[in-house]
Amino acid sequence: MIYGRTPFAHIPNLAKLAAILDPNHRIDYPPADHLPLSLVKTLKWCLTYNARARPSVRELLAVKHLQPPREPLPPPLLDKLRPHVSPNEFRLLQQAQI
């Protein structure tokens, strides 16, 4: 969701399987200036190759940006998002909370 694609979307089918199974494969994390650095760090943590090193549900629930919503999205943010989403998606964003 952060980048609009899955981490291996750009890799053809058989090469994708090889990349997923390769512990030395590096996932690209381009700058995401629209998001807090801690959220990108959490994404990296979730995609750690070693499954035992990935966060537990309890650890993820402690991440600030994964906490339950508390207030509506700010109007200036909604104004920026409106041209990039459908009317139905915009209605959902208006109902969303952070």
CORSULDA-V593188 format. One record per pair of residues at least 12 apart in sequence whose C-alpha atoms are under 6 Angstrom apart, sorted by the first residue. I is the first residue (numbers start at 1). J is the second residue. Records with the same first field share a line. If there is no record, write none. Layout:
I = J / J
This chain:
69 = 97 / 98
70 = 97 / 98
71 = 97 / 98
72 = 96 / 97
73 = 97
